[in-house]
């Protein structure tokens, strides 16, 4: 009898502790802007616009250090906190790049005071008690193909992610109707990021942010970099220009001029004698 009484008392105390912890937790931010305010961020105007956008697909063509990963991390953290059972994937060309964006999510979650308990908090992932997850993955088809029903897909350094990988992750949004965010500094006039920026159509909401438009980057720094860097590097890194990469044998314009719709293509068949 005494043993049963102790068991009941332990259960009551545990439930009471859980209830007290739940009441002591800070409230969940109602939106990404409130989340940013609570963690002490002062957002640029374009960041506010991106965070309040209702577009299903966002393209962020941004110079280095202008705050694009902050936007992505705020969206990812807010999604996990407010949508139970949601899945957010952060994909980058390498584990390091994906981890950098995820670590901002982890820091925001910590700075908020852990408003929702975590069941798992890892170097590359976070799972909340509501079943929501944020997972950071290196850019490999082998690491991403096992996921489905993604609610928010973030592709970091998208200009350096292979087109094959991009095409393999897009179907993850088919059933869930999730959002897609591609963000990058340009890297040549090629690849999926360049194609979507140039020819992706009106379904994308595009944001272009030059380094000179960022109040945190001193003009003196940009002048010094302009004098030190090759011109194409400066235009690419700080002016969001899809410049020709140094050492490229054929320019984008040369390749485009070589393509003709008036010439019938040669089709090779399995029979070597038939062309």
C-alpha positions as CSV (number, residue, x, y, z in Angstrom):
1,X,0.0,0.0,0.0
2,X,2.8,2.4,0.9
3,X,4.6,1.6,-2.3
4,X,1.5,2.3,-4.4
5,X,1.0,5.6,-2.5
6,X,4.6,6.7,-3.2
7,X,4.1,5.8,-6.9
8,X,1.0,8.0,-7.1
9,X,2.7,10.9,-5.3
10,X,5.7,10.7,-7.7
11,X,3.3,10.8,-10.7
12,X,1.4,13.8,-9.2
13,X,4.6,15.6,-8.5
14,X,5.9,15.0,-12.0
15,X,2.7,16.2,-13.6
16,X,2.8,19.3,-11.4
17,X,6.4,20.0,-12.4
18,X,5.5,19.7,-16.0
19,X,2.6,22.0,-15.6
20,X,4.7,24.5,-13.8
21,X,7.4,24.4,-16.5
22,X,4.8,24.8,-19.2
23,X,3.4,27.9,-17.5
24,X,6.9,29.4,-16.9
25,X,7.9,29.1,-20.6
26,X,7.8,32.3,-22.7
27,X,5.1,32.6,-25.3
28,X,5.6,31.5,-28.9
29,X,6.1,34.5,-31.2
30,X,3.1,35.2,-33.4
31,X,5.2,36.0,-36.5
32,X,8.8,36.1,-37.7
33,X,9.0,39.9,-37.1
34,X,8.0,39.4,-33.5
35,X,10.5,36.6,-33.2
36,X,13.3,38.9,-34.5
37,X,12.3,41.6,-32.1
38,X,12.4,39.2,-29.1
39,X,15.9,38.0,-30.0
40,X,17.1,41.6,-30.3
41,X,17.5,42.0,-34.1
42,X,17.1,45.2,-36.0
43,X,16.0,44.2,-39.4
44,X,16.7,45.9,-42.7
45,X,13.6,47.0,-44.7
46,X,14.1,44.2,-47.3
47,X,14.4,41.6,-44.5
48,X,11.1,42.7,-43.1
49,X,9.5,42.5,-46.6
50,X,10.9,39.0,-47.1
51,X,9.7,37.8,-43.7
52,X,6.2,39.0,-44.3
53,X,6.0,37.8,-47.9
54,X,3.2,35.3,-48.7
55,X,5.0,34.0,-51.8
56,X,5.4,30.2,-52.0
57,X,8.8,30.6,-53.6
58,X,11.5,33.2,-52.6
59,X,14.8,34.0,-54.3
60,X,17.3,35.9,-52.3
61,X,20.2,37.2,-54.5
62,X,22.2,38.9,-51.9
63,X,25.8,40.2,-51.5
64,X,27.9,38.6,-48.7
65,X,27.1,39.6,-45.1
66,X,23.8,41.3,-46.0
67,X,21.6,39.1,-43.8
68,X,20.1,36.5,-46.0
69,X,20.8,33.6,-43.7
70,X,19.2,35.5,-40.8
71,X,16.0,35.7,-42.9
72,X,16.1,32.0,-43.5
73,X,16.8,31.1,-39.9
74,X,13.9,33.3,-38.6
75,X,11.5,31.6,-41.0
76,X,12.7,28.2,-40.1
77,X,12.6,28.8,-36.4
78,X,9.1,30.3,-36.5
79,X,7.8,27.4,-38.6
80,X,9.1,24.9,-36.2
81,X,7.6,26.7,-33.2
82,X,4.2,27.4,-34.6
83,X,3.3,24.5,-36.9
84,X,3.2,21.2,-35.0
85,X,4.6,18.2,-37.0
86,X,6.2,20.5,-39.6
87,X,9.5,19.6,-41.3
88,X,12.0,22.2,-42.4
89,X,15.1,21.2,-44.4
90,X,18.2,23.3,-44.8
91,X,20.3,22.1,-47.7
92,X,23.8,23.5,-48.5
93,X,26.7,22.5,-50.8
94,X,28.5,21.2,-47.7
95,X,27.8,20.2,-44.1
96,X,29.5,23.3,-42.9
97,X,27.4,25.7,-44.8
98,X,24.1,23.9,-43.9
99,X,25.3,23.9,-40.2
100,X,26.0,27.7,-40.2
101,X,22.4,28.4,-41.1
102,X,21.0,25.9,-38.6
103,X,23.1,27.2,-35.8
104,X,21.3,30.6,-36.2
105,X,18.0,28.7,-35.7
106,X,19.4,27.0,-32.6
107,X,20.6,30.4,-31.2
108,X,17.2,32.0,-31.8
109,X,15.5,29.1,-30.1
110,X,17.8,29.5,-27.1
111,X,17.5,33.3,-27.0
112,X,13.7,33.0,-27.0
113,X,14.0,30.9,-23.8
114,X,13.0,27.5,-25.3
115,X,9.2,28.4,-25.6
116,X,8.5,24.8,-26.8
117,X,10.4,21.8,-25.2
118,X,12.9,20.0,-27.3
119,X,12.9,16.2,-27.6
120,X,16.2,16.2,-29.5
121,X,18.8,19.0,-29.9
122,X,21.7,18.0,-32.1
123,X,24.5,19.6,-34.0
124,X,22.6,19.4,-37.3
125,X,19.0,19.1,-36.1
126,X,16.3,20.0,-33.7
127,X,13.1,18.1,-32.9
128,X,10.5,19.7,-30.6
129,X,7.9,18.0,-28.4
130,X,5.2,19.0,-30.9
131,X,6.9,16.8,-33.6
132,X,8.3,19.8,-35.5
133,X,11.8,19.3,-36.9
134,X,14.6,21.4,-38.5
135,X,17.2,19.3,-40.2
136,X,20.5,20.6,-41.8
137,X,21.9,18.5,-44.6
138,X,25.0,18.6,-46.9
139,X,24.2,18.8,-50.6
140,X,24.1,15.2,-51.6
141,X,21.3,13.3,-53.2
142,X,22.0,10.4,-50.9
143,X,21.4,12.5,-47.8
144,X,18.2,14.2,-48.9
145,X,16.2,11.6,-50.9
146,X,14.8,10.0,-47.8
147,X,12.7,13.0,-46.8
148,X,9.2,13.9,-47.9
149,X,6.3,16.2,-47.1
150,X,8.6,19.1,-46.4
151,X,6.9,22.3,-45.2
152,X,9.9,24.6,-45.7
153,X,12.8,23.9,-48.0
154,X,15.8,26.2,-47.7
155,X,18.7,25.9,-50.2
156,X,21.7,27.9,-48.9
157,X,24.5,29.0,-51.2
158,X,22.1,27.9,-54.0
159,X,24.5,29.1,-56.8
160,X,26.9,26.4,-55.7
161,X,24.4,23.6,-55.3
162,X,24.3,21.3,-58.3
163,X,21.3,21.4,-60.6
164,X,20.8,17.7,-60.1
165,X,20.4,18.1,-56.4
166,X,18.0,21.0,-56.9
167,X,15.8,19.0,-59.2
168,X,15.9,16.0,-56.8
169,X,14.6,18.1,-53.8
170,X,11.8,20.0,-55.5
171,X,9.4,16.9,-55.4
172,X,9.5,17.0,-51.6
173,X,7.1,19.9,-51.7
174,X,4.6,18.2,-54.0
175,X,2.3,16.7,-51.3
176,X,2.9,19.2,-48.5
177,X,2.6,22.3,-50.7
178,X,5.5,23.7,-48.7
179,X,7.6,26.8,-49.3
180,X,10.8,27.0,-51.2
181,X,13.6,29.5,-50.4
182,X,16.7,29.7,-52.5
183,X,19.4,32.1,-51.3
184,X,22.9,32.8,-52.5
185,X,25.5,35.2,-53.8
186,X,25.9,34.6,-57.5
187,X,28.5,32.3,-58.9
188,X,28.7,32.5,-62.7
189,X,25.9,32.5,-65.3
190,X,25.0,28.8,-64.9
191,X,23.1,26.4,-62.6
192,X,19.6,26.3,-61.2
193,X,19.9,29.5,-59.1
194,X,20.9,31.5,-62.2
195,X,18.2,29.9,-64.3
196,X,15.4,30.5,-61.8
197,X,16.6,34.1,-61.3
198,X,16.6,34.9,-65.0
199,X,13.8,32.6,-66.4
200,X,12.0,31.2,-63.4
201,X,8.8,33.2,-64.0
202,X,6.5,35.2,-61.8
203,X,5.9,32.4,-59.2
204,X,9.2,33.6,-57.6
205,X,9.4,36.7,-55.4
206,X,12.9,38.0,-55.9
207,X,15.0,40.1,-53.6
208,X,18.3,41.6,-54.7
209,X,20.5,43.2,-52.0
210,X,23.8,44.9,-52.9
211,X,26.5,45.3,-50.3
212,X,26.2,49.1,-50.7
213,X,22.6,48.9,-49.6
214,X,23.5,47.2,-46.3
215,X,24.0,49.7,-43.4
216,X,26.4,47.4,-41.6
217,X,29.0,47.4,-44.4
218,X,31.1,50.5,-44.3
219,X,31.6,52.3,-47.7
220,X,35.4,52.4,-46.9
221,X,35.5,48.6,-46.8
222,X,33.8,48.3,-50.2
223,X,36.2,50.8,-51.7
224,X,39.2,48.9,-50.4
225,X,37.8,45.6,-51.7
226,X,37.1,47.1,-55.1
227,X,40.8,48.2,-55.4
228,X,42.1,44.8,-54.3
229,X,39.8,42.2,-56.0
230,X,39.5,41.3,-59.6
231,X,36.6,43.2,-61.1
232,X,34.5,40.1,-61.8
233,X,34.9,38.9,-58.2
234,X,33.9,42.3,-56.8
235,X,30.8,42.5,-59.0
236,X,29.8,38.9,-58.0
237,X,30.4,39.1,-54.3
238,X,29.2,42.7,-53.6
239,X,27.0,43.8,-56.5
240,X,25.0,40.6,-57.0
241,X,26.0,40.3,-60.6
242,X,26.1,36.9,-62.4
243,X,29.5,37.6,-63.9
244,X,31.6,35.4,-66.1
245,X,34.0,33.3,-64.0
246,X,37.7,33.8,-64.5
247,X,39.2,31.0,-66.6
248,X,35.9,30.2,-68.3
249,X,36.7,29.3,-71.9
250,X,33.4,30.2,-73.5
251,X,31.3,33.1,-72.2
252,X,27.5,32.8,-71.6
253,X,26.8,35.0,-74.6
254,X,29.1,32.9,-76.9
255,X,27.2,29.7,-75.9
256,X,23.8,31.3,-76.4
257,X,24.8,32.6,-79.9
258,X,26.0,29.1,-80.8
259,X,22.5,27.7,-80.2
260,X,20.1,27.7,-83.2
261,X,16.5,26.6,-83.6
262,X,16.9,26.6,-87.4
263,X,19.3,23.7,-87.6
264,X,17.9,20.2,-87.4
265,X,19.7,18.2,-84.7
266,X,21.6,15.0,-85.5
267,X,20.1,12.0,-83.7
268,X,22.3,9.0,-83.1
269,X,20.6,5.6,-83.0
270,X,21.7,2.3,-81.7
271,X,22.6,1.3,-85.3
272,X,26.0,2.8,-86.0
273,X,25.2,3.0,-89.7
274,X,22.0,5.0,-89.2
275,X,22.3,8.7,-88.4
